[in-house]
Amino acid sequence: MTVGDVQVQVGRSAPFTAAEHARASAMADLVGDVLRRAREDSGFAVSAGRRIGDGATPEYFTEGGSVSAVIEGIVVGIATVRAPDEHEPDVRPVTLRVDPTFQRRGIGTRLLVEGARLAHTLGAREIVLTTRSDNQAVLPMVLAAGMRGRIRMAADVLTVRVPVRDLKPQRT
């Protein structure tokens, strides 16, 4: 069966019944619909029928408080530097999203670096990344960017605070 864009094969010693096949197919369709809606809601667009940018190097653009990764005119990732909290005026939260089709290609790492540089130019001493505690991508991404941060996990929330004062200004 196909779940989203992935072919999945499940086997067992006893044959599957027709009802099990029907349930599995319905579940795969449901997951595919949820993934499509999530992609549409995220603001990312990928051409139907082909993957955009196979082997292409993204271009990075800074506009206002955001850095975008663009391949063939399509935004595939974005880092947004948000306004500071009134209690910590030199700490900027950063939101980072990469289209699932383009994850694990270094785009998030580059967006993190460029977003941190942007935050530094906006007067930040630190950036804060907040995610679910089961997000296994955030810590390797921070380390791959050559950054070190303070990690805090509370309940199901992971927070990473990264100093940016030693970063070089954003590239033009």
Chimera marker file (.cmm) of the C-alpha trace (Angstrom):
<marker_set name="trace">
<marker id="1" x="0.000" y="0.000" z="0.000" r="1" g="1" b="0" radius="0.5"/>
<marker id="2" x="1.038" y="3.623" z="-0.367" r="1" g="1" b="0" radius="0.5"/>
<marker id="3" x="1.058" y="5.929" z="2.676" r="1" g="1" b="0" radius="0.5"/>
<marker id="4" x="1.658" y="9.527" z="1.607" r="1" g="1" b="0" radius="0.5"/>
<marker id="5" x="4.523" y="9.179" z="-0.883" r="1" g="1" b="0" radius="0.5"/>
<marker id="6" x="5.921" y="5.991" z="0.669" r="1" g="1" b="0" radius="0.5"/>
<marker id="7" x="5.327" y="2.409" z="-0.388" r="1" g="1" b="0" radius="0.5"/>
<marker id="8" x="4.770" y="0.237" z="2.690" r="1" g="1" b="0" radius="0.5"/>
<marker id="9" x="4.834" y="-3.556" z="2.741" r="1" g="1" b="0" radius="0.5"/>
<marker id="10" x="3.657" y="-5.514" z="5.760" r="1" g="1" b="0" radius="0.5"/>
<marker id="11" x="3.861" y="-9.262" z="5.989" r="1" g="1" b="0" radius="0.5"/>
<marker id="12" x="3.079" y="-12.011" z="8.431" r="1" g="1" b="0" radius="0.5"/>
<marker id="13" x="2.866" y="-15.782" z="8.341" r="1" g="1" b="0" radius="0.5"/>
<marker id="14" x="-0.966" y="-15.884" z="8.332" r="1" g="1" b="0" radius="0.5"/>
<marker id="15" x="-2.611" y="-14.340" z="5.263" r="1" g="1" b="0" radius="0.5"/>
<marker id="16" x="-4.402" y="-11.020" z="5.695" r="1" g="1" b="0" radius="0.5"/>
<marker id="17" x="-8.186" y="-11.105" z="5.472" r="1" g="1" b="0" radius="0.5"/>
<marker id="18" x="-10.162" y="-8.959" z="3.059" r="1" g="1" b="0" radius="0.5"/>
<marker id="19" x="-11.381" y="-6.840" z="6.002" r="1" g="1" b="0" radius="0.5"/>
<marker id="20" x="-7.776" y="-6.243" z="7.138" r="1" g="1" b="0" radius="0.5"/>
<marker id="21" x="-6.800" y="-5.212" z="3.599" r="1" g="1" b="0" radius="0.5"/>
<marker id="22" x="-9.742" y="-2.791" z="3.450" r="1" g="1" b="0" radius="0.5"/>
<marker id="23" x="-8.910" y="-1.294" z="6.863" r="1" g="1" b="0" radius="0.5"/>
<marker id="24" x="-5.240" y="-0.890" z="5.950" r="1" g="1" b="0" radius="0.5"/>
<marker id="25" x="-6.147" y="0.779" z="2.677" r="1" g="1" b="0" radius="0.5"/>
<marker id="26" x="-8.560" y="3.162" z="4.408" r="1" g="1" b="0" radius="0.5"/>
<marker id="27" x="-5.935" y="4.008" z="7.050" r="1" g="1" b="0" radius="0.5"/>
<marker id="28" x="-3.294" y="4.639" z="4.368" r="1" g="1" b="0" radius="0.5"/>
<marker id="29" x="-5.704" y="6.958" z="2.527" r="1" g="1" b="0" radius="0.5"/>
<marker id="30" x="-6.454" y="8.810" z="5.772" r="1" g="1" b="0" radius="0.5"/>
<marker id="31" x="-2.744" y="9.289" z="6.553" r="1" g="1" b="0" radius="0.5"/>
<marker id="32" x="-2.122" y="10.441" z="2.982" r="1" g="1" b="0" radius="0.5"/>
<marker id="33" x="-4.922" y="13.011" z="3.292" r="1" g="1" b="0" radius="0.5"/>
<marker id="34" x="-3.556" y="14.282" z="6.616" r="1" g="1" b="0" radius="0.5"/>
<marker id="35" x="-0.043" y="14.618" z="5.160" r="1" g="1" b="0" radius="0.5"/>
<marker id="36" x="-1.374" y="16.497" z="2.118" r="1" g="1" b="0" radius="0.5"/>
<marker id="37" x="-3.393" y="18.877" z="4.317" r="1" g="1" b="0" radius="0.5"/>
<marker id="38" x="-0.428" y="19.443" z="6.621" r="1" g="1" b="0" radius="0.5"/>
<marker id="39" x="1.742" y="20.333" z="3.632" r="1" g="1" b="0" radius="0.5"/>
<marker id="40" x="-0.920" y="22.692" z="2.252" r="1" g="1" b="0" radius="0.5"/>
<marker id="41" x="-1.431" y="24.324" z="5.662" r="1" g="1" b="0" radius="0.5"/>
<marker id="42" x="2.325" y="24.804" z="6.093" r="1" g="1" b="0" radius="0.5"/>
<marker id="43" x="2.440" y="27.147" z="3.102" r="1" g="1" b="0" radius="0.5"/>
<marker id="44" x="4.809" y="24.906" z="1.174" r="1" g="1" b="0" radius="0.5"/>
<marker id="45" x="4.012" y="23.949" z="-2.387" r="1" g="1" b="0" radius="0.5"/>
<marker id="46" x="5.406" y="20.989" z="-4.293" r="1" g="1" b="0" radius="0.5"/>
<marker id="47" x="4.474" y="20.299" z="-7.892" r="1" g="1" b="0" radius="0.5"/>
<marker id="48" x="2.221" y="17.304" z="-8.325" r="1" g="1" b="0" radius="0.5"/>
<marker id="49" x="3.835" y="14.319" z="-9.963" r="1" g="1" b="0" radius="0.5"/>
<marker id="50" x="7.495" y="15.253" z="-9.429" r="1" g="1" b="0" radius="0.5"/>
<marker id="51" x="9.862" y="16.275" z="-6.716" r="1" g="1" b="0" radius="0.5"/>
<marker id="52" x="11.152" y="19.766" z="-7.221" r="1" g="1" b="0" radius="0.5"/>
<marker id="53" x="14.837" y="20.435" z="-6.877" r="1" g="1" b="0" radius="0.5"/>
<marker id="54" x="16.349" y="16.949" z="-6.944" r="1" g="1" b="0" radius="0.5"/>
<marker id="55" x="20.018" y="17.739" z="-6.641" r="1" g="1" b="0" radius="0.5"/>
<marker id="56" x="19.380" y="21.492" z="-6.774" r="1" g="1" b="0" radius="0.5"/>
<marker id="57" x="21.007" y="23.860" z="-4.315" r="1" g="1" b="0" radius="0.5"/>
<marker id="58" x="18.557" y="26.174" z="-2.586" r="1" g="1" b="0" radius="0.5"/>
<marker id="59" x="18.904" y="29.922" z="-2.699" r="1" g="1" b="0" radius="0.5"/>
<marker id="60" x="18.449" y="31.727" z="0.602" r="1" g="1" b="0" radius="0.5"/>
<marker id="61" x="16.631" y="35.046" z="0.868" r="1" g="1" b="0" radius="0.5"/>
<marker id="62" x="16.192" y="37.300" z="3.874" r="1" g="1" b="0" radius="0.5"/>
<marker id="63" x="13.148" y="39.513" z="4.086" r="1" g="1" b="0" radius="0.5"/>
<marker id="64" x="12.130" y="41.258" z="7.281" r="1" g="1" b="0" radius="0.5"/>
<marker id="65" x="12.430" y="38.773" z="10.113" r="1" g="1" b="0" radius="0.5"/>
<marker id="66" x="12.569" y="35.637" z="7.958" r="1" g="1" b="0" radius="0.5"/>
<marker id="67" x="15.048" y="33.650" z="5.918" r="1" g="1" b="0" radius="0.5"/>
<marker id="68" x="13.620" y="31.453" z="3.146" r="1" g="1" b="0" radius="0.5"/>
<marker id="69" x="15.143" y="28.522" z="1.273" r="1" g="1" b="0" radius="0.5"/>
<marker id="70" x="13.901" y="28.536" z="-2.317" r="1" g="1" b="0" radius="0.5"/>
<marker id="71" x="14.310" y="25.897" z="-5.032" r="1" g="1" b="0" radius="0.5"/>
<marker id="72" x="12.992" y="26.596" z="-8.533" r="1" g="1" b="0" radius="0.5"/>
<marker id="73" x="10.843" y="29.430" z="-7.198" r="1" g="1" b="0" radius="0.5"/>
<marker id="74" x="9.246" y="27.286" z="-4.484" r="1" g="1" b="0" radius="0.5"/>
<marker id="75" x="9.792" y="28.012" z="-0.781" r="1" g="1" b="0" radius="0.5"/>
<marker id="76" x="10.952" y="24.707" z="0.732" r="1" g="1" b="0" radius="0.5"/>
<marker id="77" x="11.956" y="26.028" z="4.154" r="1" g="1" b="0" radius="0.5"/>
<marker id="78" x="11.733" y="29.101" z="6.325" r="1" g="1" b="0" radius="0.5"/>
<marker id="79" x="13.279" y="30.378" z="9.546" r="1" g="1" b="0" radius="0.5"/>
<marker id="80" x="11.319" y="33.129" z="11.264" r="1" g="1" b="0" radius="0.5"/>
<marker id="81" x="12.882" y="35.276" z="13.980" r="1" g="1" b="0" radius="0.5"/>
<marker id="82" x="10.065" y="36.355" z="16.248" r="1" g="1" b="0" radius="0.5"/>
<marker id="83" x="9.798" y="39.382" z="18.513" r="1" g="1" b="0" radius="0.5"/>
<marker id="84" x="11.405" y="39.052" z="21.934" r="1" g="1" b="0" radius="0.5"/>
<marker id="85" x="9.469" y="38.503" z="25.134" r="1" g="1" b="0" radius="0.5"/>
<marker id="86" x="9.243" y="41.667" z="27.247" r="1" g="1" b="0" radius="0.5"/>
<marker id="87" x="11.057" y="39.871" z="30.101" r="1" g="1" b="0" radius="0.5"/>
<marker id="88" x="14.003" y="38.866" z="27.882" r="1" g="1" b="0" radius="0.5"/>
<marker id="89" x="14.496" y="41.596" z="25.269" r="1" g="1" b="0" radius="0.5"/>
<marker id="90" x="17.784" y="40.131" z="24.011" r="1" g="1" b="0" radius="0.5"/>
<marker id="91" x="16.410" y="36.608" z="23.417" r="1" g="1" b="0" radius="0.5"/>
<marker id="92" x="14.615" y="35.888" z="20.131" r="1" g="1" b="0" radius="0.5"/>
<marker id="93" x="12.470" y="32.799" z="19.531" r="1" g="1" b="0" radius="0.5"/>
<marker id="94" x="13.135" y="31.209" z="16.138" r="1" g="1" b="0" radius="0.5"/>
<marker id="95" x="10.600" y="29.065" z="14.291" r="1" g="1" b="0" radius="0.5"/>
<marker id="96" x="12.061" y="26.739" z="11.692" r="1" g="1" b="0" radius="0.5"/>
<marker id="97" x="10.142" y="24.682" z="9.133" r="1" g="1" b="0" radius="0.5"/>
<marker id="98" x="11.357" y="22.599" z="6.203" r="1" g="1" b="0" radius="0.5"/>
<marker id="99" x="9.012" y="20.850" z="3.804" r="1" g="1" b="0" radius="0.5"/>
<marker id="100" x="9.152" y="17.124" z="4.622" r="1" g="1" b="0" radius="0.5"/>
<marker id="101" x="10.196" y="16.347" z="1.046" r="1" g="1" b="0" radius="0.5"/>
<marker id="102" x="13.378" y="18.394" z="1.549" r="1" g="1" b="0" radius="0.5"/>
<marker id="103" x="14.354" y="17.370" z="5.062" r="1" g="1" b="0" radius="0.5"/>
<marker id="104" x="17.724" y="15.743" z="5.806" r="1" g="1" b="0" radius="0.5"/>
<marker id="105" x="19.477" y="17.741" z="3.057" r="1" g="1" b="0" radius="0.5"/>
<marker id="106" x="21.097" y="20.421" z="5.244" r="1" g="1" b="0" radius="0.5"/>
<marker id="107" x="18.450" y="23.035" z="4.509" r="1" g="1" b="0" radius="0.5"/>
<marker id="108" x="17.291" y="23.259" z="8.130" r="1" g="1" b="0" radius="0.5"/>
<marker id="109" x="20.884" y="23.579" z="9.334" r="1" g="1" b="0" radius="0.5"/>
<marker id="110" x="21.586" y="26.429" z="6.929" r="1" g="1" b="0" radius="0.5"/>
<marker id="111" x="18.292" y="28.124" z="7.838" r="1" g="1" b="0" radius="0.5"/>
<marker id="112" x="19.216" y="27.834" z="11.509" r="1" g="1" b="0" radius="0.5"/>
<marker id="113" x="22.589" y="29.506" z="10.926" r="1" g="1" b="0" radius="0.5"/>
<marker id="114" x="21.123" y="32.275" z="8.777" r="1" g="1" b="0" radius="0.5"/>
<marker id="115" x="18.213" y="32.765" z="11.196" r="1" g="1" b="0" radius="0.5"/>
<marker id="116" x="20.656" y="33.011" z="14.110" r="1" g="1" b="0" radius="0.5"/>
<marker id="117" x="22.709" y="35.596" z="12.197" r="1" g="1" b="0" radius="0.5"/>
<marker id="118" x="19.553" y="37.566" z="11.477" r="1" g="1" b="0" radius="0.5"/>
<marker id="119" x="18.568" y="37.416" z="15.159" r="1" g="1" b="0" radius="0.5"/>
<marker id="120" x="22.034" y="38.699" z="16.088" r="1" g="1" b="0" radius="0.5"/>
<marker id="121" x="21.690" y="41.664" z="13.714" r="1" g="1" b="0" radius="0.5"/>
<marker id="122" x="18.315" y="42.373" z="15.356" r="1" g="1" b="0" radius="0.5"/>
<marker id="123" x="20.039" y="42.650" z="18.732" r="1" g="1" b="0" radius="0.5"/>
<marker id="124" x="19.625" y="39.149" z="20.108" r="1" g="1" b="0" radius="0.5"/>
<marker id="125" x="22.118" y="37.657" z="22.517" r="1" g="1" b="0" radius="0.5"/>
<marker id="126" x="20.442" y="34.232" z="22.289" r="1" g="1" b="0" radius="0.5"/>
<marker id="127" x="17.893" y="32.411" z="20.188" r="1" g="1" b="0" radius="0.5"/>
<marker id="128" x="15.377" y="29.914" z="21.545" r="1" g="1" b="0" radius="0.5"/>
<marker id="129" x="14.123" y="26.866" z="19.667" r="1" g="1" b="0" radius="0.5"/>
<marker id="130" x="11.086" y="25.081" z="21.092" r="1" g="1" b="0" radius="0.5"/>
<marker id="131" x="9.762" y="21.755" z="19.839" r="1" g="1" b="0" radius="0.5"/>
<marker id="132" x="8.242" y="18.470" z="20.941" r="1" g="1" b="0" radius="0.5"/>
<marker id="133" x="10.483" y="16.354" z="23.153" r="1" g="1" b="0" radius="0.5"/>
<marker id="134" x="10.329" y="13.492" z="20.638" r="1" g="1" b="0" radius="0.5"/>
<marker id="135" x="11.716" y="15.632" z="17.785" r="1" g="1" b="0" radius="0.5"/>
<marker id="136" x="14.935" y="13.773" z="17.022" r="1" g="1" b="0" radius="0.5"/>
<marker id="137" x="16.112" y="16.252" z="14.385" r="1" g="1" b="0" radius="0.5"/>
<marker id="138" x="16.639" y="19.434" z="16.397" r="1" g="1" b="0" radius="0.5"/>
<marker id="139" x="19.719" y="18.498" z="18.443" r="1" g="1" b="0" radius="0.5"/>
<marker id="140" x="21.706" y="17.014" z="15.520" r="1" g="1" b="0" radius="0.5"/>
<marker id="141" x="20.760" y="20.101" z="13.458" r="1" g="1" b="0" radius="0.5"/>
<marker id="142" x="22.056" y="22.485" z="16.149" r="1" g="1" b="0" radius="0.5"/>
<marker id="143" x="25.283" y="20.494" z="16.463" r="1" g="1" b="0" radius="0.5"/>
<marker id="144" x="25.703" y="20.263" z="12.666" r="1" g="1" b="0" radius="0.5"/>
<marker id="145" x="25.413" y="24.056" z="12.519" r="1" g="1" b="0" radius="0.5"/>
<marker id="146" x="28.446" y="24.244" z="14.834" r="1" g="1" b="0" radius="0.5"/>
<marker id="147" x="26.349" y="25.722" z="17.631" r="1" g="1" b="0" radius="0.5"/>
<marker id="148" x="26.136" y="24.787" z="21.262" r="1" g="1" b="0" radius="0.5"/>
<marker id="149" x="23.153" y="25.438" z="23.442" r="1" g="1" b="0" radius="0.5"/>
<marker id="150" x="21.500" y="24.815" z="26.753" r="1" g="1" b="0" radius="0.5"/>
<marker id="151" x="18.904" y="22.082" z="26.519" r="1" g="1" b="0" radius="0.5"/>
<marker id="152" x="15.848" y="21.832" z="28.741" r="1" g="1" b="0" radius="0.5"/>
<marker id="153" x="13.131" y="19.220" z="28.609" r="1" g="1" b="0" radius="0.5"/>
<marker id="154" x="9.919" y="19.705" z="30.552" r="1" g="1" b="0" radius="0.5"/>
<marker id="155" x="7.008" y="17.322" z="30.076" r="1" g="1" b="0" radius="0.5"/>
<marker id="156" x="6.771" y="16.948" z="26.291" r="1" g="1" b="0" radius="0.5"/>
<marker id="157" x="8.543" y="20.221" z="25.359" r="1" g="1" b="0" radius="0.5"/>
<marker id="158" x="12.209" y="20.498" z="24.362" r="1" g="1" b="0" radius="0.5"/>
<marker id="159" x="13.783" y="23.960" z="24.543" r="1" g="1" b="0" radius="0.5"/>
<marker id="160" x="17.239" y="24.807" z="23.202" r="1" g="1" b="0" radius="0.5"/>
<marker id="161" x="18.812" y="28.193" z="23.964" r="1" g="1" b="0" radius="0.5"/>
<marker id="162" x="21.716" y="29.051" z="21.659" r="1" g="1" b="0" radius="0.5"/>
<marker id="163" x="24.020" y="32.044" z="22.160" r="1" g="1" b="0" radius="0.5"/>
<marker id="164" x="24.445" y="34.113" z="18.979" r="1" g="1" b="0" radius="0.5"/>
<marker id="165" x="26.665" y="36.959" z="20.189" r="1" g="1" b="0" radius="0.5"/>
<marker id="166" x="29.773" y="35.427" z="18.544" r="1" g="1" b="0" radius="0.5"/>
<marker id="167" x="28.179" y="34.935" z="15.128" r="1" g="1" b="0" radius="0.5"/>
<marker id="168" x="29.376" y="36.963" z="12.199" r="1" g="1" b="0" radius="0.5"/>
<marker id="169" x="26.814" y="39.371" z="10.697" r="1" g="1" b="0" radius="0.5"/>
<marker id="170" x="24.389" y="38.021" z="8.163" r="1" g="1" b="0" radius="0.5"/>
<marker id="171" x="25.659" y="37.686" z="4.608" r="1" g="1" b="0" radius="0.5"/>
<marker id="172" x="24.219" y="39.978" z="1.995" r="1" g="1" b="0" radius="0.5"/>
<link id1="1" id2="2" r="1" g="1" b="0" radius="0.2"/>
<link id1="2" id2="3" r="1" g="1" b="0" radius="0.2"/>
<link id1="3" id2="4" r="1" g="1" b="0" radius="0.2"/>
<link id1="4" id2="5" r="1" g="1" b="0" radius="0.2"/>
<link id1="5" id2="6" r="1" g="1" b="0" radius="0.2"/>
<link id1="6" id2="7" r="1" g="1" b="0" radius="0.2"/>
<link id1="7" id2="8" r="1" g="1" b="0" radius="0.2"/>
<link id1="8" id2="9" r="1" g="1" b="0" radius="0.2"/>
<link id1="9" id2="10" r="1" g="1" b="0" radius="0.2"/>
<link id1="10" id2="11" r="1" g="1" b="0" radius="0.2"/>
<link id1="11" id2="12" r="1" g="1" b="0" radius="0.2"/>
<link id1="12" id2="13" r="1" g="1" b="0" radius="0.2"/>
<link id1="13" id2="14" r="1" g="1" b="0" radius="0.2"/>
<link id1="14" id2="15" r="1" g="1" b="0" radius="0.2"/>
<link id1="15" id2="16" r="1" g="1" b="0" radius="0.2"/>
<link id1="16" id2="17" r="1" g="1" b="0" radius="0.2"/>
<link id1="17" id2="18" r="1" g="1" b="0" radius="0.2"/>
<link id1="18" id2="19" r="1" g="1" b="0" radius="0.2"/>
<link id1="19" id2="20" r="1" g="1" b="0" radius="0.2"/>
<link id1="20" id2="21" r="1" g="1" b="0" radius="0.2"/>
<link id1="21" id2="22" r="1" g="1" b="0" radius="0.2"/>
<link id1="22" id2="23" r="1" g="1" b="0" radius="0.2"/>
<link id1="23" id2="24" r="1" g="1" b="0" radius="0.2"/>
<link id1="24" id2="25" r="1" g="1" b="0" radius="0.2"/>
<link id1="25" id2="26" r="1" g="1" b="0" radius="0.2"/>
<link id1="26" id2="27" r="1" g="1" b="0" radius="0.2"/>
<link id1="27" id2="28" r="1" g="1" b="0" radius="0.2"/>
<link id1="28" id2="29" r="1" g="1" b="0" radius="0.2"/>
<link id1="29" id2="30" r="1" g="1" b="0" radius="0.2"/>
<link id1="30" id2="31" r="1" g="1" b="0" radius="0.2"/>
<link id1="31" id2="32" r="1" g="1" b="0" radius="0.2"/>
<link id1="32" id2="33" r="1" g="1" b="0" radius="0.2"/>
<link id1="33" id2="34" r="1" g="1" b="0" radius="0.2"/>
<link id1="34" id2="35" r="1" g="1" b="0" radius="0.2"/>
<link id1="35" id2="36" r="1" g="1" b="0" radius="0.2"/>
<link id1="36" id2="37" r="1" g="1" b="0" radius="0.2"/>
<link id1="37" id2="38" r="1" g="1" b="0" radius="0.2"/>
<link id1="38" id2="39" r="1" g="1" b="0" radius="0.2"/>
<link id1="39" id2="40" r="1" g="1" b="0" radius="0.2"/>
<link id1="40" id2="41" r="1" g="1" b="0" radius="0.2"/>
<link id1="41" id2="42" r="1" g="1" b="0" radius="0.2"/>
<link id1="42" id2="43" r="1" g="1" b="0" radius="0.2"/>
<link id1="43" id2="44" r="1" g="1" b="0" radius="0.2"/>
<link id1="44" id2="45" r="1" g="1" b="0" radius="0.2"/>
<link id1="45" id2="46" r="1" g="1" b="0" radius="0.2"/>
<link id1="46" id2="47" r="1" g="1" b="0" radius="0.2"/>
<link id1="47" id2="48" r="1" g="1" b="0" radius="0.2"/>
<link id1="48" id2="49" r="1" g="1" b="0" radius="0.2"/>
<link id1="49" id2="50" r="1" g="1" b="0" radius="0.2"/>
<link id1="50" id2="51" r="1" g="1" b="0" radius="0.2"/>
<link id1="51" id2="52" r="1" g="1" b="0" radius="0.2"/>
<link id1="52" id2="53" r="1" g="1" b="0" radius="0.2"/>
<link id1="53" id2="54" r="1" g="1" b="0" radius="0.2"/>
<link id1="54" id2="55" r="1" g="1" b="0" radius="0.2"/>
<link id1="55" id2="56" r="1" g="1" b="0" radius="0.2"/>
<link id1="56" id2="57" r="1" g="1" b="0" radius="0.2"/>
<link id1="57" id2="58" r="1" g="1" b="0" radius="0.2"/>
<link id1="58" id2="59" r="1" g="1" b="0" radius="0.2"/>
<link id1="59" id2="60" r="1" g="1" b="0" radius="0.2"/>
<link id1="60" id2="61" r="1" g="1" b="0" radius="0.2"/>
<link id1="61" id2="62" r="1" g="1" b="0" radius="0.2"/>
<link id1="62" id2="63" r="1" g="1" b="0" radius="0.2"/>
<link id1="63" id2="64" r="1" g="1" b="0" radius="0.2"/>
<link id1="64" id2="65" r="1" g="1" b="0" radius="0.2"/>
<link id1="65" id2="66" r="1" g="1" b="0" radius="0.2"/>
<link id1="66" id2="67" r="1" g="1" b="0" radius="0.2"/>
<link id1="67" id2="68" r="1" g="1" b="0" radius="0.2"/>
<link id1="68" id2="69" r="1" g="1" b="0" radius="0.2"/>
<link id1="69" id2="70" r="1" g="1" b="0" radius="0.2"/>
<link id1="70" id2="71" r="1" g="1" b="0" radius="0.2"/>
<link id1="71" id2="72" r="1" g="1" b="0" radius="0.2"/>
<link id1="72" id2="73" r="1" g="1" b="0" radius="0.2"/>
<link id1="73" id2="74" r="1" g="1" b="0" radius="0.2"/>
<link id1="74" id2="75" r="1" g="1" b="0" radius="0.2"/>
<link id1="75" id2="76" r="1" g="1" b="0" radius="0.2"/>
<link id1="76" id2="77" r="1" g="1" b="0" radius="0.2"/>
<link id1="77" id2="78" r="1" g="1" b="0" radius="0.2"/>
<link id1="78" id2="79" r="1" g="1" b="0" radius="0.2"/>
<link id1="79" id2="80" r="1" g="1" b="0" radius="0.2"/>
<link id1="80" id2="81" r="1" g="1" b="0" radius="0.2"/>
<link id1="81" id2="82" r="1" g="1" b="0" radius="0.2"/>
<link id1="82" id2="83" r="1" g="1" b="0" radius="0.2"/>
<link id1="83" id2="84" r="1" g="1" b="0" radius="0.2"/>
<link id1="84" id2="85" r="1" g="1" b="0" radius="0.2"/>
<link id1="85" id2="86" r="1" g="1" b="0" radius="0.2"/>
<link id1="86" id2="87" r="1" g="1" b="0" radius="0.2"/>
<link id1="87" id2="88" r="1" g="1" b="0" radius="0.2"/>
<link id1="88" id2="89" r="1" g="1" b="0" radius="0.2"/>
<link id1="89" id2="90" r="1" g="1" b="0" radius="0.2"/>
<link id1="90" id2="91" r="1" g="1" b="0" radius="0.2"/>
<link id1="91" id2="92" r="1" g="1" b="0" radius="0.2"/>
<link id1="92" id2="93" r="1" g="1" b="0" radius="0.2"/>
<link id1="93" id2="94" r="1" g="1" b="0" radius="0.2"/>
<link id1="94" id2="95" r="1" g="1" b="0" radius="0.2"/>
<link id1="95" id2="96" r="1" g="1" b="0" radius="0.2"/>
<link id1="96" id2="97" r="1" g="1" b="0" radius="0.2"/>
<link id1="97" id2="98" r="1" g="1" b="0" radius="0.2"/>
<link id1="98" id2="99" r="1" g="1" b="0" radius="0.2"/>
<link id1="99" id2="100" r="1" g="1" b="0" radius="0.2"/>
<link id1="100" id2="101" r="1" g="1" b="0" radius="0.2"/>
<link id1="101" id2="102" r="1" g="1" b="0" radius="0.2"/>
<link id1="102" id2="103" r="1" g="1" b="0" radius="0.2"/>
<link id1="103" id2="104" r="1" g="1" b="0" radius="0.2"/>
<link id1="104" id2="105" r="1" g="1" b="0" radius="0.2"/>
<link id1="105" id2="106" r="1" g="1" b="0" radius="0.2"/>
<link id1="106" id2="107" r="1" g="1" b="0" radius="0.2"/>
<link id1="107" id2="108" r="1" g="1" b="0" radius="0.2"/>
<link id1="108" id2="109" r="1" g="1" b="0" radius="0.2"/>
<link id1="109" id2="110" r="1" g="1" b="0" radius="0.2"/>
<link id1="110" id2="111" r="1" g="1" b="0" radius="0.2"/>
<link id1="111" id2="112" r="1" g="1" b="0" radius="0.2"/>
<link id1="112" id2="113" r="1" g="1" b="0" radius="0.2"/>
<link id1="113" id2="114" r="1" g="1" b="0" radius="0.2"/>
<link id1="114" id2="115" r="1" g="1" b="0" radius="0.2"/>
<link id1="115" id2="116" r="1" g="1" b="0" radius="0.2"/>
<link id1="116" id2="117" r="1" g="1" b="0" radius="0.2"/>
<link id1="117" id2="118" r="1" g="1" b="0" radius="0.2"/>
<link id1="118" id2="119" r="1" g="1" b="0" radius="0.2"/>
<link id1="119" id2="120" r="1" g="1" b="0" radius="0.2"/>
<link id1="120" id2="121" r="1" g="1" b="0" radius="0.2"/>
<link id1="121" id2="122" r="1" g="1" b="0" radius="0.2"/>
<link id1="122" id2="123" r="1" g="1" b="0" radius="0.2"/>
<link id1="123" id2="124" r="1" g="1" b="0" radius="0.2"/>
<link id1="124" id2="125" r="1" g="1" b="0" radius="0.2"/>
<link id1="125" id2="126" r="1" g="1" b="0" radius="0.2"/>
<link id1="126" id2="127" r="1" g="1" b="0" radius="0.2"/>
<link id1="127" id2="128" r="1" g="1" b="0" radius="0.2"/>
<link id1="128" id2="129" r="1" g="1" b="0" radius="0.2"/>
<link id1="129" id2="130" r="1" g="1" b="0" radius="0.2"/>
<link id1="130" id2="131" r="1" g="1" b="0" radius="0.2"/>
<link id1="131" id2="132" r="1" g="1" b="0" radius="0.2"/>
<link id1="132" id2="133" r="1" g="1" b="0" radius="0.2"/>
<link id1="133" id2="134" r="1" g="1" b="0" radius="0.2"/>
<link id1="134" id2="135" r="1" g="1" b="0" radius="0.2"/>
<link id1="135" id2="136" r="1" g="1" b="0" radius="0.2"/>
<link id1="136" id2="137" r="1" g="1" b="0" radius="0.2"/>
<link id1="137" id2="138" r="1" g="1" b="0" radius="0.2"/>
<link id1="138" id2="139" r="1" g="1" b="0" radius="0.2"/>
<link id1="139" id2="140" r="1" g="1" b="0" radius="0.2"/>
<link id1="140" id2="141" r="1" g="1" b="0" radius="0.2"/>
<link id1="141" id2="142" r="1" g="1" b="0" radius="0.2"/>
<link id1="142" id2="143" r="1" g="1" b="0" radius="0.2"/>
<link id1="143" id2="144" r="1" g="1" b="0" radius="0.2"/>
<link id1="144" id2="145" r="1" g="1" b="0" radius="0.2"/>
<link id1="145" id2="146" r="1" g="1" b="0" radius="0.2"/>
<link id1="146" id2="147" r="1" g="1" b="0" radius="0.2"/>
<link id1="147" id2="148" r="1" g="1" b="0" radius="0.2"/>
<link id1="148" id2="149" r="1" g="1" b="0" radius="0.2"/>
<link id1="149" id2="150" r="1" g="1" b="0" radius="0.2"/>
<link id1="150" id2="151" r="1" g="1" b="0" radius="0.2"/>
<link id1="151" id2="152" r="1" g="1" b="0" radius="0.2"/>
<link id1="152" id2="153" r="1" g="1" b="0" radius="0.2"/>
<link id1="153" id2="154" r="1" g="1" b="0" radius="0.2"/>
<link id1="154" id2="155" r="1" g="1" b="0" radius="0.2"/>
<link id1="155" id2="156" r="1" g="1" b="0" radius="0.2"/>
<link id1="156" id2="157" r="1" g="1" b="0" radius="0.2"/>
<link id1="157" id2="158" r="1" g="1" b="0" radius="0.2"/>
<link id1="158" id2="159" r="1" g="1" b="0" radius="0.2"/>
<link id1="159" id2="160" r="1" g="1" b="0" radius="0.2"/>
<link id1="160" id2="161" r="1" g="1" b="0" radius="0.2"/>
<link id1="161" id2="162" r="1" g="1" b="0" radius="0.2"/>
<link id1="162" id2="163" r="1" g="1" b="0" radius="0.2"/>
<link id1="163" id2="164" r="1" g="1" b="0" radius="0.2"/>
<link id1="164" id2="165" r="1" g="1" b="0" radius="0.2"/>
<link id1="165" id2="166" r="1" g="1" b="0" radius="0.2"/>
<link id1="166" id2="167" r="1" g="1" b="0" radius="0.2"/>
<link id1="167" id2="168" r="1" g="1" b="0" radius="0.2"/>
<link id1="168" id2="169" r="1" g="1" b="0" radius="0.2"/>
<link id1="169" id2="170" r="1" g="1" b="0" radius="0.2"/>
<link id1="170" id2="171" r="1" g="1" b="0" radius="0.2"/>
<link id1="171" id2="172" r="1" g="1" b="0" radius="0.2"/>
</marker_set>
